[in-house]
Amino acid sequence: MAQSGSVAIDIEKVISDVLHTIEREREREIVSRRFGLFDRKETLEQIGELLGITRERVRQLEKAVVIRLKLMAEQKQLPHVQDLQALLKQHLIAMGHIARVQDLTAKVTKENSRLNQSRIAFLAALCPELSIVEDNDHFHHSVGITSIHNEKKIKDLVNGIIEAVKGIGEPTDVKQIAEKAGHDDHKNTEALAGASKHLATLNGRWGLIKWPLVNPKNIRDKIYVILKEQGKHMHFNEISDSIKKSDFKRKDVTTQAIHNELIKDKRFVLIGRGIYALKEWGYEKGTVADIISEVLKKAGEPLHRDEIVKRVLKSRYVKETTILLNLQGKQQFKRVAKATYALAE
């Protein structure tokens, strides 16, 4: 077993030594298979069928063995557990007093595999000074320091953070969420948020998992995030490059696919040659001629061409000559005075 200052532990040796404290081979087999210590986790039915006993008997034996191991750990009779507990607590303190099992495993083992995650989860559950939040529909499998947060308190605090995020109503940084939730420790707030399956984070902001800005699920959502982050119109090639350089989980999309999604999604408006902006910024779909017509309708009177150009350029990223050619070449506009235009009757 590595000392608490080491980078990684020999997790296989720790597991092997702990299991060897279980006298009966059948009970060792049950624990190994139920917790996935050497292969994938198995169900009570699968183990019962293998061992020729009922699922209920498997459950009883599993419970009895785990209680016995926890008691041995409390009495400091379980090999390596005291050292492991110290190591895990050291990392948990640095991580905000709580962490998802996969993140904790990355800190203490050489390989952050599914197998090692199962092993760390099993061993952490035996540590007297650690609290476990099991994986379910609401929480990621997580570990906390009992003296700071027991399981119930972790769940209550996480639920409070979710309510704070809902109250804010948009993605925001952890500092604002902590203030809204009444927390002083921002790192702990972020760690607690990370334990929830209802929250997500992207580019330093947290929000509900259903919000595209923190959890983009498809190409369109990713385009939306890029434009929102940029805060101004972009050419589709620039959007494509930005997605490839982003922190998105899946970003291997083609420029053509991105262009296709820009055309189909009503959130995006073409405002120039290959240039797109967000509709929520006040842009409307339509040709340059459509925009000129809208400008003249809103004005309710003829306008000088320079004024028309000025107003059109607020919603379209085109050349001035393009606007002038539309004014002069489209039948819906008529010149009523020198360089002054109105809508044709």
ZAKE-650196 format. One record per residue (C-alpha): residue number from 1; residue in one letter; x, y, z. Coordinates in nm, 4 decimals, padded with zeros to 6 digits. Layout:
BEGIN
<node k="NUM" r="a" xx="X" yy="Y" zz="Z"/>
...
END
This chain:
BEGIN
<node k="1" r="m" xx="00.0000" yy="00.0000" zz="00.0000"/>
<node k="2" r="a" xx="00.1398" yy="00.3412" zz="-00.0972"/>
<node k="3" r="q" xx="00.1825" yy="00.6102" zz="00.1639"/>
<node k="4" r="s" xx="-00.0545" yy="00.9094" zz="00.1634"/>
<node k="5" r="g" xx="00.1963" yy="01.1298" zz="-00.0168"/>
<node k="6" r="s" xx="00.2216" yy="00.8929" zz="-00.3151"/>
<node k="7" r="v" xx="00.0658" yy="00.9641" zz="-00.6501"/>
<node k="8" r="a" xx="-00.0970" yy="00.6219" zz="-00.6917"/>
<node k="9" r="i" xx="-00.1744" yy="00.3066" zz="-00.4945"/>
<node k="10" r="d" xx="-00.1432" yy="-00.0602" zz="-00.5851"/>
<node k="11" r="i" xx="-00.5189" yy="-00.0990" zz="-00.5925"/>
<node k="12" r="e" xx="-00.5113" yy="-00.4645" zz="-00.6979"/>
<node k="13" r="k" xx="-00.2991" yy="-00.5596" zz="-00.3962"/>
<node k="14" r="v" xx="-00.5282" yy="-00.3657" zz="-00.1602"/>
<node k="15" r="i" xx="-00.8355" yy="-00.5440" zz="-00.2979"/>
<node k="16" r="s" xx="-00.6646" yy="-00.8831" zz="-00.2860"/>
<node k="17" r="d" xx="-00.5531" yy="-00.8381" zz="00.0765"/>
<node k="18" r="v" xx="-00.8976" yy="-00.7165" zz="00.1879"/>
<node k="19" r="l" xx="-01.0710" yy="-01.0089" zz="00.0176"/>
<node k="20" r="h" xx="-00.8348" yy="-01.2566" zz="00.1835"/>
<node k="21" r="t" xx="-00.9743" yy="-01.1541" zz="00.5215"/>
<node k="22" r="i" xx="-01.3017" yy="-01.3199" zz="00.4103"/>
<node k="23" r="e" xx="-01.2600" yy="-01.6835" zz="00.5100"/>
<node k="24" r="r" xx="-01.5193" yy="-01.8538" zz="00.2883"/>
<node k="25" r="e" xx="-01.4507" yy="-01.8712" zz="-00.0822"/>
<node k="26" r="r" xx="-01.8222" yy="-01.8450" zz="-00.1676"/>
<node k="27" r="e" xx="-01.8504" yy="-01.5152" zz="00.0223"/>
<node k="28" r="r" xx="-01.5380" yy="-01.3804" zz="-00.1485"/>
<node k="29" r="e" xx="-01.6926" yy="-01.4749" zz="-00.4820"/>
<node k="30" r="i" xx="-02.0168" yy="-01.2941" zz="-00.3981"/>
<node k="31" r="v" xx="-01.8422" yy="-00.9721" zz="-00.2927"/>
<node k="32" r="s" xx="-01.6060" yy="-00.9777" zz="-00.5934"/>
<node k="33" r="r" xx="-01.8895" yy="-01.0230" zz="-00.8408"/>
<node k="34" r="r" xx="-02.1442" yy="-00.7914" zz="-00.6783"/>
<node k="35" r="f" xx="-01.8993" yy="-00.4974" zz="-00.6593"/>
<node k="36" r="g" xx="-01.7244" yy="-00.5706" zz="-00.9888"/>
<node k="37" r="l" xx="-01.3792" yy="-00.6036" zz="-00.8337"/>
<node k="38" r="f" xx="-01.2286" yy="-00.8149" zz="-01.1129"/>
<node k="39" r="d" xx="-01.4856" yy="-00.7932" zz="-01.3918"/>
<node k="40" r="r" xx="-01.8205" yy="-00.6269" zz="-01.4556"/>
<node k="41" r="k" xx="-02.0747" yy="-00.6083" zz="-01.1724"/>
<node k="42" r="e" xx="-02.3243" yy="-00.8942" zz="-01.1602"/>
<node k="43" r="t" xx="-02.6827" yy="-00.9124" zz="-01.0375"/>
<node k="44" r="l" xx="-02.8102" yy="-01.1165" zz="-00.7434"/>
<node k="45" r="e" xx="-02.9806" yy="-01.3511" zz="-00.9921"/>
<node k="46" r="q" xx="-02.6641" yy="-01.4072" zz="-01.1955"/>
<node k="47" r="i" xx="-02.4558" yy="-01.4863" zz="-00.8874"/>
<node k="48" r="g" xx="-02.7286" yy="-01.7076" zz="-00.7382"/>
<node k="49" r="e" xx="-02.7504" yy="-01.9103" zz="-01.0575"/>
<node k="50" r="l" xx="-02.3720" yy="-01.9515" zz="-01.0656"/>
<node k="51" r="l" xx="-02.3490" yy="-02.0629" zz="-00.7022"/>
<node k="52" r="g" xx="-02.6729" yy="-02.2620" zz="-00.6948"/>
<node k="53" r="i" xx="-02.8446" yy="-02.0493" zz="-00.4270"/>
<node k="54" r="t" xx="-03.1388" yy="-01.8056" zz="-00.4288"/>
<node k="55" r="r" xx="-03.1012" yy="-01.4336" zz="-00.5013"/>
<node k="56" r="e" xx="-03.2233" yy="-01.3636" zz="-00.1469"/>
<node k="57" r="r" xx="-02.9494" yy="-01.5811" zz="-00.0009"/>
<node k="58" r="v" xx="-02.6910" yy="-01.3966" zz="-00.2119"/>
<node k="59" r="r" xx="-02.8258" yy="-01.0657" zz="-00.0780"/>
<node k="60" r="q" xx="-02.8091" yy="-01.1893" zz="00.2838"/>
<node k="61" r="l" xx="-02.4517" yy="-01.3131" zz="00.2480"/>
<node k="62" r="e" xx="-02.3383" yy="-00.9939" zz="00.0743"/>
<node k="63" r="k" xx="-02.4889" yy="-00.7773" zz="00.3492"/>
<node k="64" r="a" xx="-02.3349" yy="-00.9884" zz="00.6258"/>
<node k="65" r="v" xx="-01.9865" yy="-00.9787" zz="00.4716"/>
<node k="66" r="v" xx="-01.9914" yy="-00.6034" zz="00.4119"/>
<node k="67" r="i" xx="-02.1052" yy="-00.5371" zz="00.7709"/>
<node k="68" r="r" xx="-01.8221" yy="-00.7591" zz="00.8956"/>
<node k="69" r="l" xx="-01.5645" yy="-00.5788" zz="00.6793"/>
<node k="70" r="k" xx="-01.6856" yy="-00.2367" zz="00.7967"/>
<node k="71" r="l" xx="-01.6600" yy="-00.3491" zz="01.1582"/>
<node k="72" r="m" xx="-01.3047" yy="-00.4696" zz="01.1003"/>
<node k="73" r="a" xx="-01.2210" yy="-00.1357" zz="00.9370"/>
<node k="74" r="e" xx="-01.3591" yy="00.0556" zz="01.2377"/>
<node k="75" r="q" xx="-01.1445" yy="-00.1605" zz="01.4659"/>
<node k="76" r="k" xx="-00.8423" yy="-00.0969" zz="01.2377"/>
<node k="77" r="q" xx="-00.8135" yy="-00.4681" zz="01.1568"/>
<node k="78" r="l" xx="-00.8617" yy="-00.4437" zz="00.7797"/>
<node k="79" r="p" xx="-00.5336" yy="-00.4287" zz="00.5812"/>
<node k="80" r="h" xx="-00.4444" yy="-00.0960" zz="00.4135"/>
<node k="81" r="v" xx="-00.7809" yy="00.0707" zz="00.4887"/>
<node k="82" r="q" xx="-00.6416" yy="00.3271" zz="00.7353"/>
<node k="83" r="d" xx="-00.3737" yy="00.4359" zz="00.4869"/>
<node k="84" r="l" xx="-00.6234" yy="00.4371" zz="00.2005"/>
<node k="85" r="q" xx="-00.8704" yy="00.6419" zz="00.4031"/>
<node k="86" r="a" xx="-00.6010" yy="00.8992" zz="00.4816"/>
<node k="87" r="l" xx="-00.5077" yy="00.9195" zz="00.1132"/>
<node k="88" r="l" xx="-00.8683" yy="00.9579" zz="-00.0017"/>
<node k="89" r="k" xx="-00.9389" yy="01.2229" zz="00.2613"/>
<node k="90" r="q" xx="-00.6290" yy="01.4152" zz="00.1551"/>
<node k="91" r="h" xx="-00.7579" yy="01.4310" zz="-00.2033"/>
<node k="92" r="l" xx="-01.1179" yy="01.4970" zz="-00.1002"/>
<node k="93" r="i" xx="-01.0122" yy="01.7999" zz="00.1043"/>
<node k="94" r="a" xx="-00.8314" yy="01.9400" zz="-00.2008"/>
<node k="95" r="m" xx="-01.1330" yy="01.8642" zz="-00.4224"/>
<node k="96" r="g" xx="-01.3924" yy="02.0375" zz="-00.2034"/>
<node k="97" r="h" xx="-01.4670" yy="01.7639" zz="00.0554"/>
<node k="98" r="i" xx="-01.6697" yy="01.5556" zz="-00.1899"/>
<node k="99" r="a" xx="-01.5961" yy="01.4056" zz="-00.5316"/>
<node k="100" r="r" xx="-01.7378" yy="01.1699" zz="-00.7875"/>
<node k="101" r="v" xx="-01.5845" yy="00.8235" zz="-00.7701"/>
<node k="102" r="q" xx="-01.4415" yy="00.8545" zz="-01.1225"/>
<node k="103" r="d" xx="-01.2647" yy="01.1819" zz="-01.0340"/>
<node k="104" r="l" xx="-01.1300" yy="01.0414" zz="-00.7078"/>
<node k="105" r="t" xx="-01.0067" yy="00.7268" zz="-00.8835"/>
<node k="106" r="a" xx="-00.8148" yy="00.9427" zz="-01.1312"/>
<node k="107" r="k" xx="-00.6261" yy="01.0978" zz="-00.8384"/>
<node k="108" r="v" xx="-00.5224" yy="00.7776" zz="-00.6600"/>
<node k="109" r="t" xx="-00.4712" yy="00.5113" zz="-00.9270"/>
<node k="110" r="k" xx="-00.2478" yy="00.4829" zz="-01.2311"/>
<node k="111" r="e" xx="-00.5380" yy="00.3932" zz="-01.4592"/>
<node k="112" r="n" xx="-00.8810" yy="00.5532" zz="-01.4231"/>
<node k="113" r="s" xx="-01.0633" yy="00.2477" zz="-01.5582"/>
<node k="114" r="r" xx="-01.4176" yy="00.1329" zz="-01.4847"/>
<node k="115" r="l" xx="-01.2655" yy="-00.1590" zz="-01.2927"/>
<node k="116" r="n" xx="-01.0557" yy="00.0671" zz="-01.0687"/>
<node k="117" r="q" xx="-01.3551" yy="00.2953" zz="-01.0132"/>
<node k="118" r="s" xx="-01.5516" yy="-00.0050" zz="-00.8835"/>
<node k="119" r="r" xx="-01.2616" yy="-00.0957" zz="-00.6542"/>
<node k="120" r="i" xx="-01.2274" yy="00.2552" zz="-00.5105"/>
<node k="121" r="a" xx="-01.6057" yy="00.2755" zz="-00.4564"/>
<node k="122" r="f" xx="-01.5990" yy="-00.0569" zz="-00.2693"/>
<node k="123" r="l" xx="-01.3030" yy="00.0369" zz="-00.0498"/>
<node k="124" r="a" xx="-01.4343" yy="00.3870" zz="00.0214"/>
<node k="125" r="a" xx="-01.7590" yy="00.2312" zz="00.1437"/>
<node k="126" r="l" xx="-01.5569" yy="00.0400" zz="00.4038"/>
<node k="127" r="c" xx="-01.3784" yy="00.3517" zz="00.5352"/>
<node k="128" r="p" xx="-01.5392" yy="00.4646" zz="00.8642"/>
<node k="129" r="e" xx="-01.4726" yy="00.8348" zz="00.8024"/>
<node k="130" r="l" xx="-01.6166" yy="00.8485" zz="00.4504"/>
<node k="131" r="s" xx="-01.9769" yy="00.8777" zz="00.3301"/>
<node k="132" r="i" xx="-02.1028" yy="00.7255" zz="00.0056"/>
<node k="133" r="v" xx="-02.3741" yy="00.8567" zz="-00.2241"/>
<node k="134" r="e" xx="-02.4831" yy="00.5703" zz="-00.4468"/>
<node k="135" r="d" xx="-02.5380" yy="00.6153" zz="-00.8205"/>
<node k="136" r="n" xx="-02.9061" yy="00.6668" zz="-00.9087"/>
<node k="137" r="d" xx="-03.1290" yy="00.8871" zz="-01.1259"/>
<node k="138" r="h" xx="-03.0383" yy="01.1964" zz="-00.9243"/>
<node k="139" r="f" xx="-02.6772" yy="01.1515" zz="-00.8102"/>
<node k="140" r="h" xx="-02.3443" yy="01.0382" zz="-00.9495"/>
<node k="141" r="h" xx="-02.1602" yy="00.7779" zz="-00.7406"/>
<node k="142" r="s" xx="-01.9734" yy="01.0060" zz="-00.4991"/>
<node k="143" r="v" xx="-01.7602" yy="01.0047" zz="-00.1844"/>
<node k="144" r="g" xx="-01.7577" yy="01.2652" zz="00.0919"/>
<node k="145" r="i" xx="-01.5878" yy="01.3203" zz="00.4265"/>
<node k="146" r="t" xx="-01.8406" yy="01.2250" zz="00.6959"/>
<node k="147" r="s" xx="-01.7252" yy="01.4882" zz="00.9457"/>
<node k="148" r="i" xx="-01.8056" yy="01.7565" zz="00.6859"/>
<node k="149" r="h" xx="-02.1111" yy="01.6053" zz="00.5128"/>
<node k="150" r="n" xx="-02.2834" yy="01.2753" zz="00.5779"/>
<node k="151" r="e" xx="-02.4920" yy="01.1192" zz="00.2995"/>
<node k="152" r="k" xx="-02.8156" yy="01.2937" zz="00.3973"/>
<node k="153" r="k" xx="-02.6498" yy="01.6322" zz="00.4273"/>
<node k="154" r="i" xx="-02.4810" yy="01.5905" zz="00.0890"/>
<node k="155" r="k" xx="-02.8173" yy="01.5213" zz="-00.0755"/>
<node k="156" r="d" xx="-02.9857" yy="01.8127" zz="00.1042"/>
<node k="157" r="l" xx="-02.7083" yy="02.0541" zz="00.0045"/>
<node k="158" r="v" xx="-02.7116" yy="01.9378" zz="-00.3572"/>
<node k="159" r="n" xx="-03.0881" yy="01.9866" zz="-00.3745"/>
<node k="160" r="g" xx="-03.0403" yy="02.3361" zz="-00.2329"/>
<node k="161" r="i" xx="-02.7868" yy="02.4144" zz="-00.5064"/>
<node k="162" r="i" xx="-03.0292" yy="02.2913" zz="-00.7742"/>
<node k="163" r="e" xx="-03.2983" yy="02.5237" zz="-00.6369"/>
<node k="164" r="a" xx="-03.0484" yy="02.8123" zz="-00.6367"/>
<node k="165" r="v" xx="-02.9647" yy="02.7468" zz="-01.0037"/>
<node k="166" r="k" xx="-03.3345" yy="02.7347" zz="-01.0910"/>
<node k="167" r="g" xx="-03.3816" yy="03.0630" zz="-00.9050"/>
<node k="168" r="i" xx="-03.1032" yy="03.2314" zz="-01.1021"/>
<node k="169" r="g" xx="-03.2640" yy="03.1011" zz="-01.4205"/>
<node k="170" r="e" xx="-02.9576" yy="03.0979" zz="-01.6483"/>
<node k="171" r="p" xx="-02.6052" yy="02.9531" zz="-01.6551"/>
<node k="172" r="t" xx="-02.3756" yy="03.1318" zz="-01.4133"/>
<node k="173" r="d" xx="-02.0504" yy="03.0921" zz="-01.2216"/>
<node k="174" r="v" xx="-02.0214" yy="02.8972" zz="-00.9002"/>
<node k="175" r="k" xx="-01.9668" yy="03.2122" zz="-00.6921"/>
<node k="176" r="q" xx="-02.3146" yy="03.3435" zz="-00.7717"/>
<node k="177" r="i" xx="-02.4682" yy="02.9996" zz="-00.7092"/>
<node k="178" r="a" xx="-02.2912" yy="02.9745" zz="-00.3724"/>
<node k="179" r="e" xx="-02.4211" yy="03.3170" zz="-00.2703"/>
<node k="180" r="k" xx="-02.7736" yy="03.2271" zz="-00.3789"/>
<node k="181" r="a" xx="-02.7566" yy="02.8970" zz="-00.1867"/>
<node k="182" r="g" xx="-02.6053" yy="03.0647" zz="00.1207"/>
<node k="183" r="h" xx="-02.2694" yy="02.8848" zz="00.1039"/>
<node k="184" r="d" xx="-01.9345" yy="03.0373" zz="00.2040"/>
<node k="185" r="d" xx="-01.7093" yy="02.7731" zz="00.0476"/>
<node k="186" r="h" xx="-01.7230" yy="02.8101" zz="-00.3320"/>
<node k="187" r="k" xx="-01.5042" yy="02.5038" zz="-00.3937"/>
<node k="188" r="n" xx="-01.7354" yy="02.2901" zz="-00.1827"/>
<node k="189" r="t" xx="-02.0374" yy="02.4287" zz="-00.3705"/>
<node k="190" r="e" xx="-01.8794" yy="02.3307" zz="-00.7009"/>
<node k="191" r="a" xx="-01.7917" yy="01.9840" zz="-00.5688"/>
<node k="192" r="l" xx="-02.1484" yy="01.9306" zz="-00.4472"/>
<node k="193" r="a" xx="-02.2878" yy="02.0490" zz="-00.7826"/>
<node k="194" r="g" xx="-02.0654" yy="01.7939" zz="-00.9548"/>
<node k="195" r="a" xx="-02.2366" yy="01.5132" zz="-00.7628"/>
<node k="196" r="s" xx="-02.5758" yy="01.5975" zz="-00.9155"/>
<node k="197" r="k" xx="-02.7096" yy="01.4454" zz="-01.2371"/>
<node k="198" r="h" xx="-02.9414" yy="01.7452" zz="-01.2743"/>
<node k="199" r="l" xx="-02.6573" yy="01.9961" zz="-01.3172"/>
<node k="200" r="a" xx="-02.3877" yy="02.0439" zz="-01.5813"/>
<node k="201" r="t" xx="-02.0997" yy="02.2828" zz="-01.6409"/>
<node k="202" r="l" xx="-01.9320" yy="02.4275" zz="-01.9483"/>
<node k="203" r="n" xx="-01.6851" yy="02.7145" zz="-01.9905"/>
<node k="204" r="g" xx="-01.6878" yy="02.7909" zz="-01.6176"/>
<node k="205" r="r" xx="-02.0649" yy="02.8212" zz="-01.5876"/>
<node k="206" r="w" xx="-02.3146" yy="02.5887" zz="-01.4208"/>
<node k="207" r="g" xx="-02.6760" yy="02.5267" zz="-01.5078"/>
<node k="208" r="l" xx="-02.9500" yy="02.2679" zz="-01.5353"/>
<node k="209" r="i" xx="-02.8627" yy="01.9632" zz="-01.7465"/>
<node k="210" r="k" xx="-03.1455" yy="02.0496" zz="-01.9880"/>
<node k="211" r="w" xx="-02.9923" yy="02.3890" zz="-02.0731"/>
<node k="212" r="p" xx="-02.7998" yy="02.3750" zz="-02.4061"/>
<node k="213" r="l" xx="-02.5477" yy="02.6378" zz="-02.2897"/>
<node k="214" r="v" xx="-02.4023" yy="02.3985" zz="-02.0324"/>
<node k="215" r="n" xx="-02.4981" yy="02.0653" zz="-02.1871"/>
<node k="216" r="p" xx="-02.5134" yy="02.0870" zz="-02.5682"/>
<node k="217" r="k" xx="-02.6511" yy="01.7567" zz="-02.6926"/>
<node k="218" r="n" xx="-02.6255" yy="01.7992" zz="-03.0695"/>
<node k="219" r="i" xx="-02.4518" yy="02.0040" zz="-03.3396"/>
<node k="220" r="r" xx="-02.7164" yy="02.2776" zz="-03.3287"/>
<node k="221" r="d" xx="-02.6752" yy="02.3244" zz="-02.9543"/>
<node k="222" r="k" xx="-02.2977" yy="02.3445" zz="-02.9942"/>
<node k="223" r="i" xx="-02.3352" yy="02.6106" zz="-03.2646"/>
<node k="224" r="y" xx="-02.5653" yy="02.8033" zz="-03.0307"/>
<node k="225" r="v" xx="-02.3095" yy="02.7848" zz="-02.7471"/>
<node k="226" r="i" xx="-02.0276" yy="02.9074" zz="-02.9749"/>
<node k="227" r="l" xx="-02.2287" yy="03.2064" zz="-03.1037"/>
<node k="228" r="k" xx="-02.3545" yy="03.2900" zz="-02.7539"/>
<node k="229" r="e" xx="-02.0017" yy="03.2782" zz="-02.6124"/>
<node k="230" r="q" xx="-01.8643" yy="03.4869" zz="-02.9011"/>
<node k="231" r="g" xx="-02.1423" yy="03.7440" zz="-02.8609"/>
<node k="232" r="k" xx="-02.1416" yy="03.8419" zz="-03.2283"/>
<node k="233" r="h" xx="-02.2003" yy="03.7067" zz="-03.5786"/>
<node k="234" r="m" xx="-01.9596" yy="03.4498" zz="-03.7228"/>
<node k="235" r="h" xx="-01.8876" yy="03.2855" zz="-04.0577"/>
<node k="236" r="f" xx="-01.9757" yy="02.9157" zz="-04.0631"/>
<node k="237" r="n" xx="-01.6065" yy="02.8294" zz="-04.1154"/>
<node k="238" r="e" xx="-01.5203" yy="03.0190" zz="-03.7954"/>
<node k="239" r="i" xx="-01.7982" yy="02.8353" zz="-03.6098"/>
<node k="240" r="s" xx="-01.6603" yy="02.5026" zz="-03.7338"/>
<node k="241" r="d" xx="-01.3065" yy="02.5894" zz="-03.6196"/>
<node k="242" r="s" xx="-01.4349" yy="02.7016" zz="-03.2791"/>
<node k="243" r="i" xx="-01.6223" yy="02.3745" zz="-03.2252"/>
<node k="244" r="k" xx="-01.3084" yy="02.1735" zz="-03.3115"/>
<node k="245" r="k" xx="-01.1070" yy="02.3738" zz="-03.0563"/>
<node k="246" r="s" xx="-01.3765" yy="02.3587" zz="-02.7865"/>
<node k="247" r="d" xx="-01.4146" yy="02.1445" zz="-02.4736"/>
<node k="248" r="f" xx="-01.7206" yy="01.9669" zz="-02.6148"/>
<node k="249" r="k" xx="-01.7190" yy="01.5896" zz="-02.5688"/>
<node k="250" r="r" xx="-01.7912" yy="01.5201" zz="-02.9352"/>
<node k="251" r="k" xx="-01.6497" yy="01.7743" zz="-03.1775"/>
<node k="252" r="d" xx="-01.5498" yy="01.5699" zz="-03.4833"/>
<node k="253" r="v" xx="-01.8126" yy="01.7242" zz="-03.7140"/>
<node k="254" r="t" xx="-01.7635" yy="01.8471" zz="-04.0684"/>
<node k="255" r="t" xx="-01.7972" yy="02.2076" zz="-04.1794"/>
<node k="256" r="q" xx="-02.0713" yy="02.1008" zz="-04.4212"/>
<node k="257" r="a" xx="-02.2726" yy="01.9406" zz="-04.1387"/>
<node k="258" r="i" xx="-02.2435" yy="02.2617" zz="-03.9385"/>
<node k="259" r="h" xx="-02.3575" yy="02.4704" zz="-04.2356"/>
<node k="260" r="n" xx="-02.6574" yy="02.2396" zz="-04.2874"/>
<node k="261" r="e" xx="-02.7645" yy="02.2782" zz="-03.9243"/>
<node k="262" r="l" xx="-02.7264" yy="02.6572" zz="-03.9419"/>
<node k="263" r="i" xx="-02.9663" yy="02.6628" zz="-04.2367"/>
<node k="264" r="k" xx="-03.2276" yy="02.4382" zz="-04.0690"/>
<node k="265" r="d" xx="-03.2417" yy="02.5802" zz="-03.7148"/>
<node k="266" r="k" xx="-03.4662" yy="02.8824" zz="-03.6553"/>
<node k="267" r="r" xx="-03.2343" yy="03.0095" zz="-03.3810"/>
<node k="268" r="f" xx="-02.9812" yy="03.1149" zz="-03.6463"/>
<node k="269" r="v" xx="-03.0200" yy="03.3902" zz="-03.9067"/>
<node k="270" r="l" xx="-02.8114" yy="03.4336" zz="-04.2211"/>
<node k="271" r="i" xx="-02.7047" yy="03.8000" zz="-04.2202"/>
<node k="272" r="g" xx="-02.4324" yy="03.7959" zz="-04.4837"/>
<node k="273" r="r" xx="-02.2468" yy="03.5656" zz="-04.7210"/>
<node k="274" r="g" xx="-02.1980" yy="03.2585" zz="-04.4986"/>
<node k="275" r="i" xx="-02.2324" yy="03.4748" zz="-04.1862"/>
<node k="276" r="y" xx="-02.4796" yy="03.3836" zz="-03.9121"/>
<node k="277" r="a" xx="-02.6150" yy="03.5483" zz="-03.5962"/>
<node k="278" r="l" xx="-02.8657" yy="03.4518" zz="-03.3271"/>
<node k="279" r="k" xx="-03.2293" yy="03.5411" zz="-03.3821"/>
<node k="280" r="e" xx="-03.2532" yy="03.6347" zz="-03.0134"/>
<node k="281" r="w" xx="-03.0207" yy="03.9271" zz="-03.0846"/>
<node k="282" r="g" xx="-03.3006" yy="04.0894" zz="-03.2847"/>
<node k="283" r="y" xx="-03.2217" yy="03.9562" zz="-03.6308"/>
<node k="284" r="e" xx="-03.4995" yy="03.8370" zz="-03.8631"/>
<node k="285" r="k" xx="-03.4811" yy="03.6021" zz="-04.1601"/>
<node k="286" r="g" xx="-03.5122" yy="03.7522" zz="-04.5082"/>
<node k="287" r="t" xx="-03.3269" yy="03.8879" zz="-04.8083"/>
<node k="288" r="v" xx="-03.1643" yy="04.2309" zz="-04.8222"/>
<node k="289" r="a" xx="-03.4704" yy="04.3535" zz="-05.0144"/>
<node k="290" r="d" xx="-03.6954" yy="04.2224" zz="-04.7338"/>
<node k="291" r="i" xx="-03.4930" yy="04.4157" zz="-04.4785"/>
<node k="292" r="i" xx="-03.5093" yy="04.7371" zz="-04.6855"/>
<node k="293" r="s" xx="-03.8868" yy="04.6958" zz="-04.7095"/>
<node k="294" r="e" xx="-03.9098" yy="04.6485" zz="-04.3326"/>
<node k="295" r="v" xx="-03.6946" yy="04.9591" zz="-04.2723"/>
<node k="296" r="l" xx="-03.9208" yy="05.1735" zz="-04.4953"/>
<node k="297" r="k" xx="-04.2385" yy="05.0305" zz="-04.3396"/>
<node k="298" r="k" xx="-04.1189" yy="05.1134" zz="-03.9900"/>
<node k="299" r="a" xx="-04.0109" yy="05.4620" zz="-04.0981"/>
<node k="300" r="g" xx="-04.3522" yy="05.5358" zz="-04.2479"/>
<node k="301" r="e" xx="-04.1926" yy="05.7900" zz="-04.4809"/>
<node k="302" r="p" xx="-03.9333" yy="05.8115" zz="-04.7606"/>
<node k="303" r="l" xx="-03.5712" yy="05.7844" zz="-04.6465"/>
<node k="304" r="h" xx="-03.2420" yy="05.9025" zz="-04.7922"/>
<node k="305" r="r" xx="-03.0351" yy="05.6154" zz="-04.9253"/>
<node k="306" r="d" xx="-02.7601" yy="05.6799" zz="-04.6676"/>
<node k="307" r="e" xx="-03.0142" yy="05.6400" zz="-04.3862"/>
<node k="308" r="i" xx="-03.1514" yy="05.3222" zz="-04.5458"/>
<node k="309" r="v" xx="-02.8000" yy="05.1807" zz="-04.5706"/>
<node k="310" r="k" xx="-02.7290" yy="05.2697" zz="-04.2079"/>
<node k="311" r="r" xx="-03.0442" yy="05.0983" zz="-04.0827"/>
<node k="312" r="v" xx="-03.0051" yy="04.7868" zz="-04.2980"/>
<node k="313" r="l" xx="-02.6462" yy="04.7389" zz="-04.1798"/>
<node k="314" r="k" xx="-02.7759" yy="04.7064" zz="-03.8232"/>
<node k="315" r="s" xx="-02.9303" yy="04.3726" zz="-03.9172"/>
<node k="316" r="r" xx="-02.7298" yy="04.2571" zz="-04.2185"/>
<node k="317" r="y" xx="-02.3565" yy="04.2094" zz="-04.2631"/>
<node k="318" r="v" xx="-02.3400" yy="04.2973" zz="-04.6347"/>
<node k="319" r="k" xx="-02.1601" yy="04.5454" zz="-04.8587"/>
<node k="320" r="e" xx="-02.3093" yy="04.8912" zz="-04.8998"/>
<node k="321" r="t" xx="-02.3218" yy="04.8394" zz="-05.2770"/>
<node k="322" r="t" xx="-02.5454" yy="04.5318" zz="-05.2280"/>
<node k="323" r="i" xx="-02.8032" yy="04.7473" zz="-05.0493"/>
<node k="324" r="l" xx="-02.7861" yy="05.0216" zz="-05.3157"/>
<node k="325" r="l" xx="-02.8243" yy="04.7697" zz="-05.5994"/>
<node k="326" r="n" xx="-03.1382" yy="04.6318" zz="-05.4324"/>
<node k="327" r="l" xx="-03.2795" yy="04.9812" zz="-05.3896"/>
<node k="328" r="q" xx="-03.2238" yy="05.0668" zz="-05.7540"/>
<node k="329" r="g" xx="-03.3032" yy="04.7318" zz="-05.9100"/>
<node k="330" r="k" xx="-03.6117" yy="04.6050" zz="-05.7236"/>
<node k="331" r="q" xx="-03.9603" yy="04.7068" zz="-05.8307"/>
<node k="332" r="q" xx="-04.0893" yy="04.7310" zz="-05.4714"/>
<node k="333" r="f" xx="-03.8847" yy="05.0507" zz="-05.4206"/>
<node k="334" r="k" xx="-03.9213" yy="05.3834" zz="-05.5995"/>
<node k="335" r="r" xx="-03.7133" yy="05.6985" zz="-05.5950"/>
<node k="336" r="v" xx="-03.9286" yy="05.9945" zz="-05.4827"/>
<node k="337" r="a" xx="-03.6563" yy="06.2597" zz="-05.4680"/>
<node k="338" r="k" xx="-03.2815" yy="06.2868" zz="-05.5166"/>
<node k="339" r="a" xx="-03.1258" yy="05.9768" zz="-05.3501"/>
<node k="340" r="t" xx="-03.4485" yy="05.9318" zz="-05.1501"/>
<node k="341" r="y" xx="-03.6597" yy="05.6162" zz="-05.1651"/>
<node k="342" r="a" xx="-04.0018" yy="05.4876" zz="-05.0586"/>
<node k="343" r="l" xx="-04.2000" yy="05.1664" zz="-05.1012"/>
<node k="344" r="a" xx="-04.3785" yy="05.1416" zz="-05.4338"/>
<node k="345" r="e" xx="-04.7570" yy="05.1501" zz="-05.4102"/>
END
